[in-house]
Structures are given as C-alpha cells and as structure tokens.
Amino acid sequence: MTTVNANGVALGVESFGDEGAPLVLLAGGTTMLSWPDALCERLAAGGRRVVRYDLRDSGESTTTDPEAPAYTLRDLAADAAALAAALGGGPAHLAGIGVGGMVAQVAVLDHPGAFSALTLVGTRAVAPGPPDDDLPDHDRATMRRLFTRPMPDWTDRGAVAEFAAAGAEILGDDPAAARTIAARIWDRTPGTAPASHLADQMGMVFSRLDCTPRWRERLPEIKVPTLVVHGRRNRFFPVGNGEAIVAGIPGARLLVLEEAATRIPDTAVGEVAEAMLALE
C-alpha cells in the first residue's frame, strides 16, 4: 500500500497485477477494504491491473475533518479521474461500491474520457438522505437497530471489531468477515480520533457531504459498458435502487447476488469477477 497525489490530495492505494495491464480502479466505500482481497486477486489473474483506493477522509488518504468535509461529491469524482490519469495506461474501468458507487456515477458523467467501463455495486442514483418516491429507502427496522446501538470505545481495536460484526449481522452480512475487515481498517486509521474511526468504519462523512446537484436524470448520458451488481438481501440500499440504475443507463446489465446483502461475499467473488472482466 502507498499513496498517490491526485487532484491536490494524497489517496491511499493498493495495486494488484501487472502494471502494464488495463486498469481497473476500485473506489472505496469509503475505504479500499470495502473491496474483497479475493476479488482484486481474481481480476488481476484475469489480466488486469487492479488498484483499490481510499476516499478522502478515510484510510490512508488525506484526512482533515471528517465531521465537516470541505469538499463535495464532485470533488471526489474529480479525484477518481485524476487518479486514473496519474496511474496511466489509458481510460480505466471504474468501479464503486456503496457510497463509492455514487462517486463512480458522477465521475463517469463529469469525466467521460477518463473511463472505459463502469461497475456499480450496492448503490443508488441519489445522494444520501430521502430517496426519490419511486426508490426503496433503507429498511427502517434495520436502520433503527443499526444506529441506536451505543458506540464502541474507538481506542479499543477489539471493541471496534465486535461492533462491526454486530452491525454486519443486522445488515445480513457475514459477521466473521466484518470483524476481520474492521480490525484491518482500525489498523490503517491514523490516530485514535473517534471522528476518523467513525468515518472509516461507517462512512459517516458521506452524511455531511454536499452532493448537489442531482445526477440521476443524467444517467442516460453514460455511454460506457456498465455492470450493476446488487445483493438481493441488501437492506441498506434495497435492490430496487440497482434496478433503477439499470433502467437509466442504456445497455446496462444487472447482476443480482441472491444471497448477498451490502458486501460481496466470498461465494460470489468468482461470479462478480467474471462479469466485470466480460464488461470490456
């Protein structure tokens, strides 16, 4: 892992595969560890250079004040385009997961020449907050259970890992995998400031981000091959959100993972990698 300077910030990155191979750029949601190691390795084995990265205010990227971000969603989109250019090799296949999927949509719309393909995983086409009337919102009972829990002691690695495991169980994800990933994220978080850990573990910086203007109406402008991957059991962004993205982007393909929730489970890595490799 290292950092790359792009668009005036340092972005934490990790690379897999041959540096001369076509680039697949994985935007974190919010940290790079939202993307499974096994998926990165499968894509690299398929002849791609895979680079996953942390969004601002997360992981090893520039962190200033996650509670009051002085940048917008469009700045994060510009980061993706600038990072693709800094890494070289021509237009990149851009992929975003969760809130990173929002970054990826706007990046392809605002910087179409930078990208050759688009993969969106477990995301939606409207910013954080109330969705459009035709889109399913977060499952209320799940959100109540998820966000009424007492916060852990952020200086305690084990407590943070257990907090993440309990949250994964509420969301329908694998608690054991979430526990391991949370511990790795904790190890990469600079310092012990609660705001930084909250940003890294739960992506709360996105709830404070300026995401205007809307971009859903612009989805038909996306001309690159697009894959939308969504877990059938996703209670955070229910599958209707993925279906709406596919309806908006000409020629987009929908891959529904029947047993998945918000994360890509190990059992689905092969299917997702194959679909992504076939996209270009």
C-alpha positions in Angstrom: 0.0 0.0 0.0 1.1 3.5 -0.8 -0.3 7.0 -1.6 -0.6 8.7 -4.9 -1.1 12.5 -5.3 -4.1 13.4 -7.4 -6.3 16.4 -7.6 -4.4 18.1 -4.8 -4.8 15.3 -2.3 -3.0 12.1 -1.3 -5.0 9.0 -1.9 -4.2 5.7 -0.3 -3.9 2.9 -2.9 -3.1 -0.7 -3.2 -2.2 -2.4 -6.5 -2.6 -6.0 -7.8 -1.4 -7.4 -11.1 0.8 -6.3 -14.0 1.4 -2.6 -14.1 1.2 -2.7 -17.9 -2.3 -4.3 -17.9 -5.6 -2.5 -18.5 -6.5 -0.6 -15.3 -9.5 -1.4 -13.1 -9.9 1.4 -10.4 -11.9 0.4 -7.4 -13.3 3.4 -5.4 -13.7 2.6 -1.7 -16.9 2.9 0.1 -15.3 4.6 2.0 -12.1 2.7 2.5 -10.4 0.4 -0.1 -11.1 -2.6 2.1 -14.8 -2.5 1.0 -13.4 -4.4 -1.9 -12.5 -8.1 -1.1 -8.9 -9.2 -1.5 -10.1 -12.2 -3.4 -11.9 -10.1 -6.0 -8.9 -8.0 -6.5 -6.8 -11.1 -7.0 -9.3 -12.7 -9.4 -9.4 -9.6 -11.6 -5.6 -9.4 -11.6 -5.4 -13.0 -12.6 -7.7 -12.1 -15.5 -5.1 -9.8 -16.9 -6.0 -6.5 -15.2 -4.0 -4.0 -13.2 -6.3 -3.6 -10.2 -5.9 -0.5 -7.9 -8.3 0.0 -5.0 -8.2 3.3 -3.1 -9.5 5.1 0.0 -11.8 8.1 -0.5 -10.8 11.4 1.2 -11.0 11.4 5.0 -10.7 7.6 5.2 -7.9 5.1 5.4 -4.5 6.4 4.3 -5.9 9.2 2.1 -5.8 12.9 3.1 -7.8 13.3 6.3 -8.7 16.7 7.5 -12.1 16.9 9.3 -14.5 14.0 8.6 -17.2 15.9 10.6 -17.1 18.9 8.3 -15.8 17.9 4.9 -14.6 21.0 2.9 -15.2 19.2 -0.5 -18.2 17.9 -2.4 -19.2 14.7 -4.2 -18.0 16.2 -7.4 -14.6 16.7 -5.9 -14.5 13.0 -5.0 -15.4 12.3 -8.6 -12.6 14.5 -9.8 -10.3 12.6 -7.5 -11.2 9.4 -9.4 -10.5 10.9 -12.8 -7.2 12.4 -11.6 -6.1 9.2 -10.0 -6.8 7.2 -13.2 -4.7 9.8 -15.1 -1.9 9.6 -12.6 -1.8 5.8 -12.8 -1.6 6.0 -16.6 -2.4 3.4 -19.2 -5.4 5.0 -20.8 -9.1 5.0 -19.8 -9.9 2.9 -16.7 -12.7 0.6 -15.8 -14.1 2.4 -12.8 -15.9 0.5 -10.0 -17.6 1.9 -6.9 -19.3 0.1 -4.0 -21.9 1.6 -1.7 -21.3 5.4 -1.4 -18.3 4.8 -3.7 -20.8 3.9 -6.3 -22.2 7.4 -6.1 -18.7 8.8 -6.7 -18.3 6.4 -9.7 -21.5 7.5 -11.3 -20.7 11.2 -11.1 -17.1 10.6 -12.2 -18.1 8.9 -15.4 -20.7 11.6 -16.1 -18.3 14.5 -15.4 -15.2 13.0 -16.8 -16.3 10.6 -19.5 -13.0 10.5 -21.3 -11.2 9.1 -18.3 -13.1 5.8 -18.1 -13.8 2.8 -20.4 -16.3 0.9 -18.3 -18.3 1.2 -15.1 -19.3 -1.2 -12.4 -21.6 -0.2 -9.6 -22.1 -2.4 -6.5 -24.8 -2.0 -3.9 -25.5 1.7 -4.5 -28.2 4.1 -5.7 -28.5 7.1 -8.1 -29.5 9.7 -5.5 -27.4 11.3 -2.7 -27.6 10.4 1.0 -30.9 11.4 2.5 -34.5 10.7 1.5 -34.7 8.9 -1.9 -37.0 9.7 -4.8 -40.6 8.5 -4.3 -40.1 5.6 -6.7 -37.0 4.3 -5.0 -37.0 2.0 -1.9 -35.4 3.6 1.1 -33.3 2.0 3.9 -35.3 -0.7 5.8 -36.5 1.3 8.8 -36.3 -1.5 11.3 -32.8 -2.4 10.3 -31.6 1.2 10.4 -33.2 1.6 13.9 -31.2 -1.4 15.2 -28.0 -0.3 13.4 -27.9 3.3 14.6 -29.4 3.1 18.1 -26.5 0.9 19.3 -24.0 2.5 21.8 -20.8 3.4 20.0 -17.7 1.4 21.0 -14.5 2.7 22.6 -12.7 3.7 19.3 -9.3 3.3 21.0 -10.1 -0.4 21.6 -9.4 -2.4 18.4 -11.3 -5.5 19.7 -14.4 -3.5 20.7 -14.5 -1.8 17.3 -14.2 -5.2 15.5 -17.1 -6.6 17.6 -19.2 -3.5 16.9 -18.7 -4.1 13.2 -19.5 -7.8 13.5 -22.8 -7.0 15.3 -23.6 -4.4 12.6 -22.9 -6.9 9.8 -25.3 -9.4 11.4 -28.0 -6.7 11.5 -27.4 -5.9 7.8 -27.3 -9.5 6.7 -23.6 -9.7 6.0 -21.1 -12.2 7.4 -20.1 -11.1 10.9 -16.8 -13.0 10.9 -15.7 -11.4 7.7 -16.8 -8.0 9.0 -14.9 -8.5 12.3 -11.6 -9.2 10.4 -12.1 -6.3 8.0 -12.9 -3.9 10.8 -9.7 -4.8 12.6 -7.7 -4.2 9.4 -9.4 -0.8 8.9 -8.7 0.1 12.5 -5.0 -0.7 12.0 -4.9 1.7 9.0 -6.8 4.6 10.6 -4.4 7.4 11.6 -4.6 8.2 15.3 -7.4 7.4 17.7 -9.8 10.3 17.0 -13.4 9.0 17.2 -14.4 11.0 14.1 -11.7 9.3 12.0 -12.7 5.8 13.1 -16.4 6.6 12.6 -15.6 7.8 9.1 -13.5 4.7 8.3 -15.8 2.1 9.9 -19.3 3.5 9.0 -18.7 6.1 6.3 -20.5 8.8 8.2 -18.6 11.6 6.4 -21.0 11.0 3.5 -24.0 12.1 5.5 -22.3 15.5 5.8 -21.2 15.8 2.2 -22.6 18.3 -0.3 -24.0 16.0 -3.1 -25.8 18.6 -5.2 -26.8 19.0 -8.0 -28.7 15.8 -8.7 -27.3 13.3 -11.3 -30.0 10.6 -11.7 -31.6 12.4 -14.6 -28.2 12.4 -16.4 -27.7 8.6 -16.3 -28.8 8.2 -19.9 -25.6 10.2 -20.8 -23.4 7.3 -19.7 -22.2 5.6 -22.8 -19.6 3.1 -21.4 -20.4 -0.5 -20.8 -22.0 -0.7 -17.4 -22.5 -3.6 -14.9 -24.7 -3.1 -11.8 -24.2 -5.7 -9.0 -26.7 -5.8 -6.2 -27.4 -8.1 -3.2 -31.0 -9.3 -3.1 -30.8 -9.1 0.8 -29.4 -5.5 0.8 -31.5 -3.7 3.4 -29.4 -0.5 3.3 -29.9 0.2 -0.4 -32.6 -2.3 -1.4 -32.3 -4.0 -4.8 -34.9 -1.6 -6.4 -32.1 1.0 -6.4 -29.9 -1.1 -8.6 -32.8 -1.9 -10.9 -33.5 1.8 -11.3 -29.8 2.5 -12.3 -30.0 -0.2 -14.9 -33.2 1.3 -16.2 -31.5 4.7 -16.5 -28.2 3.7 -18.2 -28.5 2.5 -21.8 -27.4 -1.2 -22.2 -26.5 -1.6 -18.5 -26.5 -5.2 -17.2 -27.9 -6.2 -13.8 -26.3 -9.0 -11.7 -28.3 -9.8 -8.6 -26.5 -11.8 -6.0 -29.3 -13.8 -4.4 -27.5 -14.5 -1.1 -25.7 -11.2 -0.6 -26.5 -8.1 1.4 -24.3 -5.0 1.4 -20.9 -6.7 0.9 -19.6 -9.0 -1.9 -19.4 -12.4 -0.1 -16.6 -14.8 -0.9 -19.0 -17.2 -2.5 -19.9 -14.5 -5.1 -16.3 -13.3 -5.9 -15.9 -15.6 -9.0 -19.3 -14.6 -10.5 -18.6 -10.8 -10.0 -15.1 -11.0 -11.3 -16.2 -12.9 -14.4 -18.9 -10.3 -15.1 -16.5 -7.4 -14.6 -13.9 -9.0 -16.9 -16.5 -9.6 -19.6 -17.7 -6.0 -19.5 -14.8 -4.5 -21.6 
